[in-house]
Amino acid sequence: MRRHELRSCPDPRRQAWLAAEGLVASLVQRFGYPETLQMTTDGVIRSQYWDSRGYGSRVQELATQAKIDTTQDTVG
């Protein structure tokens, strides 16, 4: 998790995302996976993996509101 960003971020939604991103990345790595498919280790949302589950438009909307970066990139 990027702690310096968490402390200096004035937007509480962005703070929550940064905290969740750090927690999820650490948890997933503990189970032996290098990273989740739905987001990068830097907290960028991979839209392709949310679209395939039918959540794409809602996730994109929330990401825009919280100023979270998204990408169409896939793993592999």
C-alpha contacts under 8 A as a table, 3 or more apart, distances in Angstrom:
res1	aa1	res2	aa2	distance
1	M	18	L	6.75
1	M	19	A	6.94
1	M	21	E	6.94
1	M	22	G	4.25
1	M	23	L	7.69
1	M	42	D	7.76
2	R	5	E	5.45
2	R	6	L	6.45
2	R	18	L	7.26
2	R	22	G	7.67
3	R	6	L	4.91
3	R	7	R	6.23
4	H	7	R	5.36
4	H	8	S	6.19
5	E	8	S	5.19
5	E	9	C	5.77
5	E	18	L	7.92
6	L	9	C	5.45
6	L	14	R	7.97
6	L	15	Q	5.36
6	L	18	L	6.28
6	L	19	A	7.22
7	R	15	Q	7.88
9	C	12	P	7.51
9	C	14	R	7.04
9	C	15	Q	6.25
10	P	15	Q	7.74
11	D	14	R	5.32
11	D	15	Q	6.28
11	D	66	A	7.71
12	P	15	Q	4.85
12	P	16	A	6.11
13	R	16	A	5.10
13	R	17	W	6.26
13	R	66	A	5.57
14	R	17	W	5.00
14	R	18	L	6.14
14	R	66	A	5.51
14	R	67	K	6.95
14	R	68	I	7.16
15	Q	18	L	5.19
15	Q	19	A	6.21
16	A	19	A	5.17
16	A	20	A	6.09
17	W	20	A	5.06
17	W	21	E	5.86
17	W	43	G	7.90
18	L	21	E	5.08
18	L	22	G	6.23
18	L	43	G	6.93
19	A	22	G	5.29
19	A	23	L	6.29
20	A	23	L	5.05
20	A	24	V	5.99
21	E	24	V	5.28
21	E	25	A	5.99
21	E	41	T	7.54
21	E	42	D	7.88
21	E	43	G	5.62
22	G	25	A	5.26
22	G	26	S	6.16
22	G	41	T	7.87
22	G	43	G	7.92
23	L	26	S	5.27
23	L	27	L	6.11
24	V	27	L	5.06
24	V	28	V	6.00
25	A	28	V	5.30
25	A	29	Q	6.13
25	A	35	E	6.23
25	A	36	T	7.08
25	A	41	T	6.16
26	S	29	Q	5.19
26	S	30	R	6.26
27	L	30	R	5.16
27	L	31	F	6.81
28	V	31	F	5.35
28	V	32	G	6.85
28	V	33	Y	5.75
28	V	34	P	7.30
28	V	35	E	6.43
28	V	36	T	6.78
29	Q	32	G	5.07
29	Q	33	Y	4.93
29	Q	34	P	5.45
29	Q	35	E	6.45
30	R	33	Y	7.36
33	Y	36	T	7.30
35	E	39	M	7.68
35	E	40	T	6.62
35	E	41	T	6.25
36	T	39	M	5.81
36	T	40	T	6.79
36	T	41	T	7.86
37	L	40	T	7.27
37	L	46	R	7.12
37	L	49	Y	6.58
37	L	74	T	7.67
37	L	75	V	6.81
38	Q	45	I	6.02
38	Q	46	R	5.14
38	Q	47	S	7.18
38	Q	48	Q	7.96
38	Q	49	Y	5.44
38	Q	50	W	6.56
39	M	42	D	7.83
39	M	43	G	5.84
39	M	44	V	5.38
39	M	45	I	4.33
39	M	46	R	5.17
40	T	43	G	5.24
40	T	44	V	5.21
40	T	45	I	6.55
40	T	46	R	7.16
41	T	44	V	7.47
43	G	68	I	7.79
43	G	69	D	7.69
44	V	68	I	6.76
44	V	69	D	5.06
44	V	70	T	5.27
44	V	71	T	6.88
45	I	63	A	7.93
45	I	68	I	7.49
45	I	69	D	6.35
45	I	70	T	4.53
45	I	71	T	6.21
46	R	49	Y	6.04
46	R	50	W	7.22
46	R	70	T	5.86
46	R	71	T	5.08
46	R	72	Q	5.80
46	R	73	D	6.30
46	R	74	T	6.89
47	S	50	W	5.26
47	S	51	D	6.13
47	S	56	G	6.26
47	S	59	V	7.84
47	S	60	Q	7.31
47	S	70	T	6.38
47	S	71	T	5.99
47	S	72	Q	5.50
47	S	73	D	7.86
48	Q	51	D	5.18
48	Q	52	S	6.47
48	Q	56	G	7.58
48	Q	72	Q	5.66
48	Q	73	D	7.23
48	Q	74	T	6.90
49	Y	52	S	5.49
49	Y	53	R	7.03
49	Y	56	G	7.99
49	Y	74	T	7.81
50	W	53	R	5.38
50	W	54	G	6.54
50	W	55	Y	5.31
50	W	56	G	4.76
50	W	59	V	7.26
51	D	54	G	5.13
51	D	55	Y	5.63
51	D	56	G	3.99
51	D	57	S	7.38
52	S	55	Y	7.66
52	S	56	G	7.51
53	R	56	G	7.41
54	G	57	S	7.86
55	Y	58	R	5.58
55	Y	59	V	6.04
56	G	59	V	5.25
56	G	60	Q	6.03
57	S	60	Q	5.11
57	S	61	E	6.15
58	R	61	E	5.04
58	R	62	L	6.24
59	V	62	L	5.17
59	V	63	A	5.99
60	Q	63	A	5.03
60	Q	64	T	6.11
60	Q	70	T	7.67
61	E	64	T	5.21
61	E	65	Q	6.30
62	L	65	Q	5.08
62	L	66	A	6.13
63	A	66	A	5.18
63	A	67	K	5.79
63	A	68	I	4.76
63	A	69	D	6.91
63	A	70	T	7.37
64	T	67	K	5.00
64	T	68	I	6.20
64	T	69	D	7.80
65	Q	68	I	7.81
